[in-house]
């Protein structure tokens, strides 16, 4: 007999991990390099229109992945020699969640806000060089967090596959 709760949790966990890791890989390999090659007007339009959706997607898929994974672990706790690998993978997943929610998403929101403020006419113009430096710093922080996240998620996936196979 098929355990439907286990199957639903597994599909939800794996599906959200695929979305999370795919979104992070897309950012690192396509979005971040493309931002540097866009004109300032195109970059501003892309950041204000696409980045908020991307951040919601990554935030949602990461939270769903962790909740489904913890639920799956509580429902069917692995035993034997593979359990340590699953636990190590879960630990890495939690670290990446902290990076996503603590660094990447707040930096992305700040970037969207700053770019949005710069595109509006103001009575007292902010220092262009200061704003440009902040934007560059935020973009670099997003890229570094994305790279670290993809790398750690890849290791987490390997550990969990090994743990489930043993």
Beta strands, then each sheet from edge to edge (+ up, - down):
end
